[in-house]
Amino acid sequence: MSHAFRTLLRKVGSGTHTGKDLTRDEAADATRMMLLQDATPAQIGAFMIAHRIKRPTAAEVAGMLDAYDDLGPKLPAIASDPAVFVFGAPYDGRDRTLPLSIVTALILAAAGYPVLQHGGGIMPTKEGTPLVDFWQGLGVNWTTLSLFQVHHVLQATGLGLVYLPTHFPLAQALVPYREQIGKRPPFATVELVWCPYGGQAHVVIGFVHPPTESRLQEAIALRGQVYPFTTVKGLEGSCDLPRERTAIIGLGNPPAAELERLHLHAHDYGFASKNVPLESTAGAIAAMQAVLQGQPGELRQSILWNAGFYLWRCGAAKTLAAAIATAAELIDGGQARRKLTDLHTLTTAACLVPQ
């Protein structure tokens, strides 16, 4: 048993009247002890559920991110003038709506704006379909690549994915606790804003509840981040813009302290409709392939709406309407499809660079 960890556990687990928040340094220490398994399983489980009930503060999230940066993977910077988009979405996947971020990533990369995603396999408690499964269905297997190889692919194609079981096994070892406690632990919040990239990044943070957005914004400020970031109240907590409701977005532009609030209405641009449902993984993959072939349909409309926003956000076009038109050109001109072909070629065993 770790007596040092027990002291921190008593602070967060003592109840409404006597419990106390951890300092940033204490939260970092507690996270390191959990990642390194210095704390016992009983202590780790107790901390996770107590911290979820209490809810982490911004300072605690900042400390947890400090520990992730200390012990987790960090891709070296690539030679890229635009900042790399790092998309933070719930690791426990999708089960209601078809994900837009994969084809969006291909479009952004085709326009010269690199994208890095991160996540794991099927994960409690939701156990939805993770991003790696959709990528694998499109012929790209991120799960067997070393971090060095992911960096090479990111440099060559503008696309990459950090896979938790392979690249951050210390964090992967904590995944079973999610099923055992039956709730998302505070790490699920940290994963939304974690940036496993060592160069200039533009972190995009998906969220569901407004307090999460505020907490993460404050944590970013505490850590002294100077790069722009974006928050999106997206589909299933992801970075995907909805079509059947107003897209609530925060534009973070440090050193400005306040988020610039943006409300985008899909009907103003001719995109109002229901979000495309996820009926099966195979069906979703076929629909993505159809979009990349230039075929019309509701998924194409959703992707144009989503990719257009991110092209506008990174400055590829002066207006959202122009950015949407650019996204359509990158699909219809075959650039996005060719980006997937290049990615498949580079990630096959015969073409991988040595580790």
C-alpha positions in Angstrom: 0.0 0.0 0.0 1.2 3.5 -0.8 0.9 5.7 2.3 1.6 8.8 0.2 -1.3 8.0 -2.1 -3.6 7.2 0.9 -3.0 10.8 2.1 -4.2 12.2 -1.2 -7.1 9.7 -1.4 -8.3 10.9 2.1 -8.4 14.5 0.8 -10.7 13.8 -2.1 -12.7 11.0 -0.5 -13.7 12.5 2.8 -17.1 13.7 1.8 -18.8 17.1 1.3 -17.9 18.7 4.6 -14.3 17.5 5.2 -13.1 16.7 1.8 -10.6 19.0 0.1 -9.5 19.6 -3.5 -6.0 18.6 -4.5 -3.4 21.1 -5.5 -2.0 20.9 -9.0 1.1 19.2 -7.8 -0.8 16.8 -5.6 -3.0 15.8 -8.6 0.1 15.2 -10.7 1.6 13.1 -8.0 -1.6 11.0 -7.6 -1.9 10.5 -11.3 1.8 9.4 -11.5 1.2 6.9 -8.7 -1.8 5.4 -10.5 -0.1 5.2 -13.9 3.0 3.6 -12.3 0.8 1.3 -10.2 2.5 2.5 -7.0 -1.0 2.7 -5.6 -2.9 -0.5 -5.0 -5.9 -1.6 -7.1 -8.2 -0.8 -4.1 -6.7 2.7 -3.8 -6.9 3.4 -7.5 -10.6 2.3 -7.7 -11.5 4.3 -4.6 -9.7 7.4 -6.0 -11.5 7.2 -9.3 -15.0 6.9 -7.9 -14.4 9.5 -5.2 -12.9 11.9 -7.7 -15.8 11.4 -10.0 -18.3 12.1 -7.3 -16.4 15.2 -6.2 -15.7 16.4 -9.8 -12.1 17.5 -10.6 -11.2 21.1 -10.4 -9.3 22.9 -13.2 -6.1 22.8 -11.1 -6.5 19.0 -10.6 -7.0 18.5 -14.4 -3.9 20.6 -15.0 -1.9 18.4 -12.6 -3.2 15.2 -14.3 -2.2 16.6 -17.6 1.3 17.3 -16.2 1.6 13.6 -15.3 0.4 12.5 -18.7 3.0 14.8 -20.3 5.7 13.3 -18.0 4.9 9.7 -18.5 3.0 9.5 -21.8 4.1 9.5 -25.4 4.9 12.7 -27.3 5.3 12.7 -31.1 8.2 15.0 -32.1 7.3 18.0 -34.1 7.0 17.6 -37.9 8.1 20.1 -40.5 4.8 21.9 -40.9 3.9 25.6 -41.0 0.3 25.2 -39.9 -0.3 23.9 -36.4 -1.3 20.2 -36.2 -4.9 19.8 -35.3 -5.1 17.4 -32.3 -8.7 16.1 -32.0 -9.8 15.1 -28.5 -12.9 13.0 -28.4 -14.3 10.4 -25.9 -12.3 7.2 -26.0 -15.3 5.0 -25.5 -16.4 5.5 -29.0 -19.7 6.0 -30.9 -22.9 4.1 -30.9 -25.6 6.6 -32.1 -24.1 8.8 -34.9 -21.7 8.1 -37.7 -18.3 9.8 -37.0 -17.3 12.6 -39.3 -13.7 13.2 -38.0 -12.0 10.5 -40.2 -13.1 11.9 -43.6 -12.7 15.4 -42.2 -9.1 14.5 -41.3 -8.4 13.3 -44.8 -9.8 16.6 -46.2 -7.8 18.8 -43.8 -4.6 16.8 -44.6 -5.3 17.1 -48.3 -5.5 20.9 -47.8 -2.1 20.9 -46.1 -3.4 21.0 -42.4 -2.1 18.0 -40.5 -4.3 16.1 -38.1 -3.4 13.9 -35.1 -6.0 11.7 -33.4 -5.7 9.6 -30.3 -7.7 6.9 -28.6 -7.9 3.2 -27.7 -9.9 0.1 -28.5 -13.4 -0.8 -27.3 -13.6 0.9 -23.9 -16.1 0.8 -21.0 -18.5 2.0 -20.0 -20.1 2.9 -23.3 -18.2 0.4 -25.4 -19.0 2.2 -28.6 -17.0 1.7 -31.8 -13.6 3.4 -31.5 -11.9 5.4 -34.3 -9.3 2.8 -34.9 -12.0 0.3 -36.1 -13.3 2.7 -38.7 -9.8 3.5 -39.9 -9.0 -0.3 -40.1 -12.2 -0.8 -42.2 -10.7 1.8 -44.6 -7.5 -0.1 -44.8 -5.4 1.8 -42.3 -4.2 -0.1 -39.2 -2.8 2.2 -36.6 -2.7 -0.5 -33.8 0.6 -2.2 -34.8 2.6 0.9 -35.6 5.4 2.1 -33.3 5.4 5.7 -32.2 8.4 6.3 -34.5 6.4 4.9 -37.4 3.3 7.1 -36.6 5.6 10.1 -36.6 6.9 9.1 -40.0 3.4 8.7 -41.4 2.3 12.0 -39.8 5.3 13.7 -41.4 4.7 12.1 -44.8 0.9 12.3 -45.1 -0.2 14.9 -42.4 -2.2 12.2 -40.6 -1.5 10.2 -37.4 -3.1 8.4 -34.5 -1.7 7.7 -31.1 -3.1 4.3 -29.9 -3.3 3.9 -26.2 -2.5 0.1 -25.8 0.6 0.4 -28.0 1.9 3.9 -27.3 0.8 4.5 -23.7 0.5 1.2 -21.9 0.6 2.8 -18.5 -2.7 4.6 -19.2 -4.1 1.5 -20.9 -3.6 -0.5 -17.7 -6.1 1.8 -16.0 -8.9 1.1 -18.5 -10.3 -2.0 -16.7 -11.1 0.2 -13.7 -13.7 2.0 -15.9 -15.7 -1.2 -16.1 -15.2 -2.1 -12.5 -16.4 1.2 -11.2 -19.1 1.5 -13.8 -18.4 5.1 -14.6 -16.1 7.3 -16.6 -13.3 8.3 -14.3 -11.7 11.8 -14.3 -9.2 10.5 -16.9 -12.0 10.6 -19.4 -12.0 14.4 -19.1 -8.2 14.6 -19.3 -8.2 12.6 -22.5 -10.3 15.3 -24.2 -7.6 17.9 -23.8 -4.4 15.8 -23.7 -2.0 16.7 -26.5 0.5 13.9 -27.4 2.3 16.1 -29.8 5.5 18.0 -29.2 5.2 20.8 -31.7 2.8 23.7 -32.4 -0.7 22.2 -31.9 -4.3 23.4 -32.2 -6.2 21.2 -29.8 -9.9 20.6 -30.6 -11.9 19.5 -27.5 -15.2 17.8 -27.8 -17.6 18.1 -24.8 -21.1 17.5 -23.7 -21.7 19.5 -20.5 -20.8 23.2 -20.3 -19.0 22.9 -16.9 -16.5 20.5 -18.6 -15.7 23.2 -21.2 -15.2 25.8 -18.5 -13.0 23.5 -16.4 -10.8 22.6 -19.4 -10.5 26.2 -20.5 -9.2 27.1 -17.0 -6.8 24.1 -17.0 -5.4 25.3 -20.3 -4.8 28.7 -18.9 -3.2 27.4 -15.8 -0.7 25.4 -17.9 0.2 28.5 -19.9 -0.8 27.2 -23.3 -0.1 29.9 -25.9 -1.6 28.1 -29.0 -5.2 28.5 -30.2 -7.7 25.8 -29.2 -11.3 25.1 -30.1 -14.2 23.6 -28.0 -17.1 21.9 -29.7 -20.4 20.7 -28.1 -20.3 17.9 -30.7 -22.0 14.6 -31.6 -21.7 12.2 -28.6 -19.2 14.6 -27.0 -16.9 14.4 -30.1 -15.5 17.2 -32.3 -18.1 16.6 -35.0 -20.6 19.5 -35.6 -24.3 18.6 -35.3 -26.8 19.4 -38.0 -30.1 19.1 -36.2 -29.2 21.6 -33.5 -27.1 24.7 -33.1 -23.4 24.0 -33.0 -22.0 25.6 -29.8 -18.3 26.4 -30.3 -15.7 28.1 -28.3 -12.7 29.8 -30.0 -9.8 30.0 -27.7 -7.1 32.5 -28.8 -4.5 33.0 -26.1 -3.4 35.3 -24.6 -7.1 36.4 -24.6 -8.6 35.0 -21.4 -12.2 34.6 -22.7 -13.5 32.2 -25.2 -15.1 33.8 -28.3 -18.5 32.1 -28.4 -19.7 31.0 -31.8 -23.2 29.6 -32.5 -23.5 28.1 -36.0 -26.9 27.2 -37.4 -26.8 24.6 -40.1 -30.0 25.8 -41.7 -28.2 29.2 -42.5 -26.0 27.3 -44.9 -28.4 24.8 -46.2 -27.3 21.9 -44.1 -30.1 21.5 -41.6 -31.1 17.8 -41.2 -30.9 14.9 -38.8 -27.4 13.6 -38.0 -26.5 10.5 -39.9 -27.2 7.5 -37.6 -24.6 4.8 -37.0 -26.3 1.5 -37.9 -23.3 -0.7 -38.3 -19.5 -0.3 -38.6 -19.5 -1.9 -42.0 -22.3 0.4 -43.2 -20.4 3.4 -41.9 -17.2 2.5 -43.7 -19.1 1.9 -47.0 -20.7 5.4 -46.6 -17.3 7.0 -46.0 -15.9 5.3 -49.1 -18.9 6.6 -51.1 -18.3 10.2 -49.9 -14.6 9.9 -50.9 -15.8 8.7 -54.3 -17.7 11.9 -54.7 -21.2 10.4 -54.3 -24.0 12.6 -52.9 -25.9 11.8 -49.7 -26.5 12.9 -46.2 -23.1 11.9 -45.0 -21.4 14.0 -47.6 -23.5 17.0 -46.4 -22.5 16.3 -42.7 -18.8 16.1 -43.7 -18.9 19.3 -45.8 -20.5 21.1 -42.8 -17.9 19.7 -40.4 -14.8 19.9 -42.6 -15.8 23.4 -43.9 -15.8 24.7 -40.3 -12.3 23.4 -39.6 -10.9 24.7 -42.8 -12.4 28.1 -41.9 -11.1 27.9 -38.4 -7.5 27.3 -39.5 -7.6 30.1 -42.0 -7.9 28.2 -45.3 -10.8 30.4 -46.3 -12.1 33.8 -45.3 -15.7 32.7 -44.9 -17.4 29.5 -43.8 -19.2 29.3 -47.1 -15.9 29.5 -49.0 -14.4 26.9 -46.7 -17.3 24.5 -47.4 -16.8 25.0 -51.1 -13.1 24.1 -50.7 -14.0 20.9 -48.8 -16.3 19.9 -51.7 -13.5 20.6 -54.2 -11.0 18.4 -52.2 -13.5 15.6 -52.3 -14.7 15.9 -55.9 -11.1 16.5 -57.2 -10.0 13.2 -55.6 -7.4 14.8 -53.2 -9.0 13.4 -50.1 -9.3 9.9 -51.6 -5.7 10.0 -52.7 -4.7 11.0 -49.2 -6.3 7.8 -48.0 -4.5 5.8 -50.7 -1.1 7.3 -49.6 -1.9 6.5 -46.0 -2.8 2.9 -46.8 0.5 2.5 -48.7 2.6 4.0 -45.9 1.0 1.9 -43.2 1.2 -1.5 -44.8 3.9 -3.8 -43.5 5.9 -3.8 -46.7 6.3 -0.1 -46.7 6.8 0.8 -43.0 10.0 2.4 -42.1 12.2 0.4 -39.6 11.6 1.2 -35.9 
